[in-house]
Amino acid sequence: MKQVVKVAGVQMEPKLLDKEHNLSKCLETMYLTAGKGARLVVFPECALSGYVFSSLEEALPVAEPIPGPSTERIIAACRELNIFAVVGLLERDGDKCYNAAVLLGPEGLVGKHRKAHLPDLGIDRFLHPGDLPFTVYDTGIGKIGIAICYEACFPEHTRILALQGAEIVVLPTNWPDWPVVRVIRDLLVPARAAENFVYFIAADRIGEERDITFLGGSRIVGIGGAILAEVKEHEEGVIFADLDLTETQDKMGLLSKRRPDLYGLIVQEMSHSPSSSA
């Protein structure tokens, strides 16, 4: 029997340091997507704060704890609309700050992910790397795992989520308009979906912040790697798709053929000098 859930991905242009504007835009879009039947809506990375900060000190005024004032307002909307939302924000935890994404629903905070793989770009240059296990959340509308932007480049991340039974992987992202990033969007994201029998919802931002222009092209990807819906580059928009979660069950046959006894090198620290062979 099919288990179908309607999902939405949001492509928007956050305003740097204007958390109230960004939050209001997210809340408005939640009402729009819920009105069209979506049970899960995914927003970009750092949707509440913007991304291209020149220092941690500049970013701290728009960072907040989780739960916090912004997440409480989003939870109230989730409760009213009976939906789930994934939103990117900067999390302040004591003297540490993380690039985070929260999964929120009618009952409150479901879970959060702290970006573990940090590129030398934007606010990520100044943040602490994520320290939480990669976790799958059974929400009642699907088993959801979270990755953030650059983490799509690391196959281990999505595979760990798949091994925990993930049906949907959400990817809040801020993709710069660079050729290498188009490879991540067009090739790696579909590959992560296909090699793990999971759906991917990649929600990107657009616009310009300082020296970076963001790409867009947000997409929902099926378990075979096919694009189910996408937004045009450099335009705001919302995409929808109906996901049949029963199709993800085939992953267990694939994962049962793994050979962890041969994979030890994957979890070893890299040597600082390349190895050579005679």
N, C-alpha and C positions, 0 to 999 in steps of 0.2 A: 504494500500500500504506500502510495506516495506521501511524503511529508514535505509540503511546499511552504516556504516562507518568502515573503516579498521584502527585499532589501533596497536601500538607497545609498548612493555615494554622492557627496557634495563637493563641488569644485568652487572655491570662493577666493576672495582676495582679502585676507586679514590686513588690518592696519597696524603698523608697528607701534607698540606701546599704548594702544587704544583698546584696552581690554573690554570696556563697557560696550563700545561699538561692536566688537567682534562677538561678544557674548549675545548681544541683542540679535545679531544676524543669525547666529546659530539657533537661537530659540525660535525666531521667525521661520527658519527653514524646517525645524522639527514639526511645526504645525502644518506646513505645506506637505511634507512627506507623509505624515500620519494621515492627512486628509486623502491621500492617494493610496492608502492601504499598507504602507511600509511598516514593518515591525522592528526593523533595525536600520539606523541611519548612521553613516560614518563621515566624520569631518576630517580635514587635513591635520598634519603635524603642526604643533604650535599655533593652532587655529585661534587661540585666545590671546596670544601675545605678539605674533610676528616672530621672525627668525633671525634676521641679519643684524645682530647686536655687535657693538664694538668692544664690549667688556661685560663681565658678569655684573658689575655694579650698575650698568645701564639697565640690565634686564630685571634685576631684583624687584623693582616696584610692581611688576606684573606677574611675578611668581607668587604662588600661594600653596598652602598645605592641601593635602588630599585626605579626607574631605575638607572642603573649604567653601568660601562664599559662592564661587562660580559653580562648583559641582552641585551645591545644594539647590541652586536655581534650576539647573538642568534636570536634577532628580525630580523636582516638583513638576516640571513639564513632562517628564517620562511617566510620572504617576498619573497625571491628568490624561495623557494620550494613550497610556498603556503600550509604550514602546521602549526600545533600548537604544542608547546612543553611545558612540565612541568619539571622544573629543581629545585632540592633542593640546597640551598645555605645559607650562613650566612649573614643576613641583619644587617647593621649598620644604626641606625637612631638616630642622635644626640649622646647622651651618653648611649644609649641603644643598645643591640644586641639581635637578634632573630634568632631562627631556622625557616627558611622560605622556601616556595616553590612558584615559580612564574608560571603563565600560560601566555605564550607568543604566539603571532600569527602574521599573515601577516600585521595587522594594528598596531602592537605594544604590549604594556603591556595590557593584558586583565584583570588580577587580581592577587592577591597574598594571601597567607595564612600564618599566623604566628602560629607555634605550640603552642597550648594552654595547652596541658597536657604534662608536662615535667617529665621524669623519672630521677632518681639519677644515671645518666650514661653519660659518655663522655662529650661533650661540653654542653649538656643540664643542667649539674650541675651549670653552671655559667651564664646562659642566663635569660633574662626576659621572663616570660610566655606571649604567644600571647594575644593580646588585640583587635583583629578584629572580627567582626561577622562572623559566618560560612555562606559563600556565595556561591550561584550557579551562574555560568556564562553561558549565552546563546551564544554560539560561532558561530552558523550557522552549525556546524557539530555535535552538541549535547549540552545538558545542563550538565555542568561539575562542580562537587564539589571537594574539596581538603581536605584530612586529611594527617597527617604525622605520620608514624610508630606507636608509642605507642597509638595513638588516636584510632586505631582500637579496643582497649580494652574498649572503652567508647561508648555504643550503642546510647547514646543521640546525639553524634556528627553526625553519619551517618543518624539518623532519622531526624534531623533538615534539613540536605541537601535534604533528600527525600521529606520532607514536602514542600520544595521550588521547587520541580519538577526535581531534579537531575536524569539524565539518566545514567551517568557515574561518579563514584567516583574514583579519582586517589589517590594512597597511596605510595608516595615516602618513602622508609624505609631503615633502617640500622638494620637488625635483627642479634643479636649475636647468635652464635651456642650453644644455651642452650635449655634444654628440654621444659621449659615453653614457650619459644619463638616458638618452633615447634607447640605448641597448638594454639598460636595466628595465625600462618600462616595457619595451616591445618584445624582448626575448626572455629576460630572467624571470619576470613576474609570471608569464604563462608557463615557463618551465617549472617554477615552484609549485604551481597549481597542478600541472600534469604529473609530475613525479611523486606527488603525495596524495593524489585524488582528493583535493580540497578545493573549495571555491575561494577566490581572492577578491577582496574589495579594496582597490587602491584609490584613495581619495587624496588628490593633489591640490595645491593652491596655484594661483596665477598672480600676475602683477610684478612690480619691481620694488626691491628694497635695496637702496644704496647701489652696490655694484653688481647685483644679481637680478636677472630676469628669470621668472619661474615658468615652467613649461606647460603645465596642465596635461590634458589627455587622460584624465581619471578614467578608470575602467573597472568593470566587473568581469571576472574571468571564470570560465567554467572549469570543471575538473579535468577536461581534456586539453586545456590551454586555449580554447576558443574564446574570443571576446564576445560577451553577451550584451554589453552596453558600454558606451564610452562618450565622453564629453570632448568637444573640439578643443584644440590647444588655445590658450590665451583668452578663453571666454569663461565666464561664470556659468554654472549650470548644475543640474541634478539628474542623475541617472537612476533607473530602477531595473530590477530583474527579479523573476520568480525562481528561486533555487529549490530544486528537489533534493533534499538532504539524503534520501535513501540511496542516491547514486554514489555517495561518498563511501558507502560500506564496502565497496570493492577494494578499498585500500588495504584491508586486512590480508588479502591474498598476496598482494605485493610485499607488504611489510614482513610477512612470514618467511619470505625467501631471503631476507637479509643475512649477512654473515658478520656479526659483530666481532667474532674472534679474529677477523682479518683487518679490522678497522682501527687498530690501536694507534697508528700514526696520526689519525685525525685529531686526537685529543692530547697529543704531545706538544710541548712548547717548541716553537721554531728556534733553530740555531741562528745566531746572529751572522754567521758566515755561511755561504752556500756550500753544500757538500760537493765533493768531486769524486769521480770514479776513475780508476786506471783503465 
